[in-house]
Amino acid sequence: MNVCRQTCQGTCRTSGVHHGGSGETVTDAEYEARTNRLAHLLRAHGLRRLDHYSIFMDNNSRYLEACGAGERSGVYYTCINSYLTPDELA
């Protein structure tokens, strides 16, 4: 996964999230809105500052949002490799 920032026409910033061949681009505003929504969801499920949760998913733009929501909430998170076998996860 490659994450890059660039200025487009001097006024709008975009965060380019490129995974595989998708070339998906997410603006800073979209990223902020998505991480904010997920941070509120974490709070609604009872997670508070300094609590902990795990992220078990493929590397994609949503993965970055899950990390960002944890950072926004002050919650610790652990990323779990999605290639682990069930025995390795146990």
N, CA, C and O of each residue as an XYZ file, in Angstrom:
360
protein
N       0.854     -1.172      0.000
C       0.000      0.000      0.000
C       0.892      1.224      0.000
O       1.902      1.275      0.702
N       0.514      2.192     -0.783
C       1.277      3.424     -0.902
C       0.351      4.581     -0.589
O      -0.730      4.679     -1.169
N       0.752      5.456      0.315
C      -0.045      6.632      0.660
C       0.756      7.863      0.285
O       1.935      7.971      0.620
N       0.116      8.792     -0.408
C       0.824     10.012     -0.797
C      -0.100     11.208     -0.640
O      -1.323     11.075     -0.679
N       0.497     12.365     -0.465
C      -0.254     13.622     -0.384
C       0.216     14.515     -1.522
O       1.385     14.498     -1.909
N      -0.711     15.284     -2.043
C      -0.337     16.238     -3.084
C      -1.269     17.437     -3.021
O      -2.384     17.341     -2.510
N      -0.805     18.570     -3.546
C      -1.647     19.751     -3.635
C      -2.181     19.835     -5.045
O      -1.418     19.782     -6.009
N      -3.505     19.969     -5.173
C      -4.083     20.072     -6.517
C      -4.537     21.503     -6.743
O      -5.423     21.995     -6.043
N      -3.958     22.146     -7.679
C      -4.276     23.516     -8.072
C      -4.152     24.497     -6.912
O      -4.835     25.520     -6.891
N      -3.294     24.197     -5.955
C      -2.990     25.123     -4.886
C      -4.081     25.326     -3.855
O      -3.853     26.034     -2.875
N      -5.256     24.741     -4.027
C      -6.333     25.019     -3.072
C      -6.856     23.776     -2.369
O      -7.219     23.860     -1.196
N      -6.910     22.627     -3.031
C      -7.483     21.452     -2.388
C      -6.412     20.405     -2.224
O      -5.628     20.147     -3.137
N      -6.386     19.808     -1.060
C      -5.412     18.750     -0.809
C      -6.105     17.408     -0.938
O      -7.232     17.232     -0.475
N      -5.431     16.475     -1.563
C      -5.966     15.120     -1.633
C      -4.954     14.163     -1.045
O      -3.744     14.360     -1.159
N      -5.461     13.140     -0.424
C      -4.613     12.060      0.049
C      -4.855     10.905     -0.893
O      -5.962     10.369     -0.946
N      -3.860     10.521     -1.620
C      -4.029      9.408     -2.541
C      -3.738      8.105     -1.844
O      -2.643      7.921     -1.311
N      -4.676      7.212     -1.836
C      -4.488      5.898     -1.258
C      -4.503      4.919     -2.414
O      -5.535      4.735     -3.059
N      -3.380      4.297     -2.679
C      -3.273      3.377     -3.805
C      -3.046      1.979     -3.265
O      -2.056      1.722     -2.579
N      -3.952      1.088     -3.571
C      -3.797     -0.304     -3.164
C      -3.944     -1.173     -4.390
O      -4.957     -1.131     -5.088
N      -2.930     -1.950     -4.638
C      -2.963     -2.788     -5.836
C      -3.144     -1.917     -7.065
O      -2.428     -0.931     -7.241
N      -4.095     -2.275     -7.915
C      -4.337     -1.510     -9.119
C      -5.506     -0.564     -9.008
O      -5.902      0.036    -10.007
N      -6.083     -0.406     -7.804
C      -7.303      0.401     -7.672
C      -7.045      1.885     -7.894
O      -7.861      2.556     -8.524
N      -5.932      2.414     -7.394
C      -5.622      3.823     -7.555
C      -6.649      4.741     -6.915
O      -6.802      5.886     -7.340
N      -7.351      4.261     -5.909
C      -8.385      5.057     -5.239
C      -7.770      6.320     -4.643
O      -6.681      6.277     -4.071
N      -8.461      7.426     -4.777
C      -8.049      8.688     -4.183
C      -9.123      9.152     -3.220
O     -10.308      9.175     -3.552
N      -8.698      9.520     -2.029
C      -9.608      9.991     -0.984
C      -9.152     11.381     -0.581
O      -7.978     11.577     -0.266
N     -10.057     12.350     -0.583
C      -9.677     13.703     -0.162
C      -9.494     13.735      1.345
O      -9.988     12.860      2.058
N      -8.786     14.740      1.825
C      -8.617     14.906      3.269
C      -9.967     15.013      3.957
O     -10.157     14.446      5.034
N     -10.906     15.727      3.357
C     -12.232     15.891      3.962
C     -12.955     14.550      4.063
O     -13.598     14.269      5.075
N     -12.856     13.722      3.026
C     -13.485     12.390      3.060
C     -12.836     11.517      4.136
O     -13.522     10.824      4.887
N     -11.516     11.564      4.195
C     -10.796     10.784      5.210
C     -11.202     11.228      6.613
O     -11.487     10.394      7.472
N     -11.230     12.534      6.844
C     -11.623     13.060      8.157
C     -13.042     12.642      8.521
O     -13.295     12.230      9.654
N     -13.971     12.744      7.569
C     -15.369     12.370      7.841
C     -15.483     10.884      8.162
O     -16.207     10.501      9.081
N     -14.777     10.053      7.418
C     -14.850      8.602      7.645
C     -14.246      8.206      8.979
O     -14.823      7.401      9.710
N     -13.072      8.773      9.306
C     -12.459      8.433     10.590
C     -13.294      8.962     11.748
O     -13.375      8.321     12.795
N     -13.909     10.114     11.573
C     -14.763     10.672     12.613
C     -15.982      9.777     12.852
O     -16.349      9.519     13.998
N     -16.613      9.301     11.759
C     -17.765      8.399     11.900
C     -17.382      7.126     12.641
O     -18.105      6.682     13.534
N     -16.257      6.543     12.278
C     -15.817      5.318     12.935
C     -15.427      5.580     14.386
O     -15.680      4.742     15.251
N     -14.821      6.719     14.664
C     -14.476      7.066     16.046
C     -15.737      7.170     16.894
O     -15.750      6.727     18.042
N     -16.795      7.751     16.340
C     -18.074      7.831     17.064
C     -18.661      6.438     17.287
O     -19.248      6.166     18.334
N     -18.500      5.558     16.297
C     -18.988      4.189     16.444
C     -18.232      3.459     17.550
O     -18.833      2.731     18.339
N     -16.916      3.652     17.609
C     -16.129      3.038     18.680
C     -16.615      3.522     20.036
O     -16.756      2.730     20.968
N     -16.870      4.814     20.147
C     -17.402      5.380     21.395
C     -18.772      4.805     21.727
O     -19.052      4.485     22.883
N     -19.623      4.675     20.718
C     -20.970      4.141     20.932
C     -20.924      2.697     21.427
O     -21.836      2.244     22.119
N     -19.864      1.980     21.072
C     -19.712      0.589     21.522
C     -18.929      0.502     22.824
O     -18.522     -0.586     23.232
N     -18.716      1.632     23.473
C     -18.140      1.642     24.811
C     -16.638      1.802     24.910
O     -16.105      1.778     26.020
N     -15.927      1.964     23.800
C     -14.485      2.165     23.881
C     -14.198      3.602     24.307
O     -14.789      4.549     23.790
N     -13.295      3.740     25.244
C     -12.909      5.051     25.759
C     -11.408      5.236     25.605
O     -10.685      4.292     25.286
N     -10.948      6.448     25.833
C      -9.529      6.775     25.727
C      -8.705      5.758     26.519
O      -9.042      5.416     27.652
N      -7.623      5.283     25.906
C      -6.676      4.316     26.443
C      -7.193      2.879     26.439
O      -6.493      1.980     26.905
N      -8.408      2.638     25.921
C      -8.874      1.263     25.708
C      -8.127      0.688     24.512
O      -7.283      1.365     23.925
N      -8.426     -0.546     24.150
C      -7.698     -1.229     23.091
C      -8.652     -2.004     22.196
O      -9.618     -2.596     22.678
N      -8.386     -2.004     20.902
C      -9.110     -2.855     19.967
C      -8.151     -3.360     18.895
O      -7.066     -2.811     18.706
N      -8.567     -4.417     18.198
C      -7.735     -5.017     17.157
C      -8.352     -4.776     15.797
O      -9.574     -4.718     15.656
N      -7.501     -4.637     14.799
C      -7.943     -4.475     13.410
C      -7.477     -5.704     12.646
O      -6.278     -5.953     12.517
N      -8.432     -6.463     12.143
C      -8.132     -7.673     11.385
C      -8.789     -7.535     10.025
O      -9.968     -7.847      9.863
N      -8.027     -7.068      9.050
C      -8.569     -6.842      7.720
C      -7.438     -6.739      6.706
O      -6.269     -6.601      7.067
N      -7.809     -6.808      5.427
C      -6.832     -6.633      4.362
C      -6.333     -5.193      4.349
O      -6.985     -4.294      4.879
N      -5.172     -4.988      3.740
C      -4.661     -3.633      3.559
C      -5.452     -2.943      2.453
O      -5.408     -3.361      1.296
N      -6.168     -1.897      2.811
C      -6.931     -1.100      1.856
C      -7.182      0.261      2.488
O      -6.708      0.516      3.595
N      -7.905      1.129      1.824
C      -8.121      2.473      2.366
C      -8.922      2.439      3.660
O      -8.736      3.305      4.515
N      -9.798      1.470      3.823
C     -10.578      1.360      5.059
C      -9.695      0.994      6.243
O      -9.977      1.359      7.385
N      -8.619      0.265      5.950
C      -7.650     -0.073      6.995
C      -7.050      1.205      7.580
O      -6.954      1.354      8.799
N      -6.652      2.116      6.708
C      -6.093      3.386      7.184
C      -7.114      4.168      7.995
O      -6.760      4.823      8.975
N      -8.370      4.107      7.596
C      -9.427      4.801      8.333
C      -9.627      4.184      9.709
O      -9.874      4.900     10.680
N      -9.523      2.853      9.800
C      -9.659      2.181     11.097
C      -8.524      2.605     12.036
O      -8.744      2.806     13.230
N      -7.321      2.739     11.493
C      -6.199      3.222     12.296
C      -6.419      4.678     12.705
O      -6.201      5.045     13.859
N      -6.849      5.496     11.759
C      -7.090      6.913     12.039
C      -8.174      7.138     13.077
O      -8.074      8.056     13.891
N      -9.207      6.309     13.058
C     -10.292      6.436     14.046
C      -9.764      6.136     15.439
O     -10.140      6.801     16.405
N      -8.893      5.137     15.547
C      -8.300      4.831     16.844
C      -7.437      5.975     17.344
O      -7.489      6.338     18.519
N      -6.642      6.541     16.446
C      -5.801      7.676     16.824
C      -6.650      8.878     17.227
O      -6.334      9.570     18.195
N      -7.705      9.117     16.500
C      -8.604     10.233     16.788
C      -9.270     10.071     18.162
O      -9.517     11.050     18.867
N      -9.556      8.810     18.525
C     -10.264      8.519     19.772
C      -9.347      8.387     20.972
O      -9.815      8.358     22.110
N      -8.042      8.307     20.730
C      -7.118      8.081     21.836
C      -7.138      6.633     22.295
O      -6.804      6.328     23.440
N      -7.537      5.735     21.382
C      -7.647      4.323     21.691
C      -6.443      3.606     21.090
O      -6.028      3.903     19.970
N      -5.895      2.672     21.833
C      -4.810      1.847     21.300
C      -5.398      0.807     20.361
O      -6.493      0.295     20.593
N      -4.667      0.501     19.305
C      -5.119     -0.543     18.395
C      -3.943     -1.425     18.005
O      -2.794     -0.986     17.955
N      -4.267     -2.673     17.733
C      -3.285     -3.637     17.257
C      -3.727     -4.125     15.895
O      -4.871     -4.548     15.727
N      -2.848     -4.072     14.937
C      -3.147     -4.553     13.588
C      -2.745     -6.020     13.503
O      -1.618     -6.391     13.830
N      -3.680     -6.838     13.061
C      -3.440     -8.275     12.954
C      -3.339     -8.640     11.478
O      -4.205     -8.278     10.681
N      -2.296     -9.346     11.124
C      -2.039     -9.732      9.744
C      -3.169    -10.619      9.226
O      -3.473    -11.645      9.834
N      -3.783    -10.245      8.130
C      -4.911    -10.998      7.577
C      -4.480    -12.297      6.910
O      -5.328    -13.089      6.501
N      -3.189    -12.526      6.795
C      -2.696    -13.765      6.195
C      -2.445    -14.862      7.228
O      -2.041    -15.969      6.872
N      -2.680    -14.560      8.499
C      -2.476    -15.572      9.531
C      -3.519    -16.684      9.386
O      -4.653    -16.436      8.974
N      -3.134    -17.871      9.718
C      -4.063    -19.004      9.688
C      -4.901    -18.984     10.970
O      -4.527    -18.319     11.936
N      -6.016    -19.694     10.990
C      -6.830    -19.764     12.217
C      -6.029    -20.249     13.426
O      -6.219    -19.750     14.535
N      -5.136    -21.218     13.217
C      -4.318    -21.709     14.345
C      -3.380    -20.626     14.854
O      -3.142    -20.530     16.058
N      -2.846    -19.814     13.955
C      -1.949    -18.741     14.367
C      -2.698    -17.632     15.099
O      -2.126    -16.955     15.954
N      -3.957    -17.445     14.772
C      -4.752    -16.405     15.420
C      -5.211    -16.800     16.830
O      -5.450    -15.943     17.680
N      -5.327    -18.101     17.058
C      -5.865    -18.596     18.333
C      -4.945    -18.316     19.495
O      -5.260    -18.671     20.631
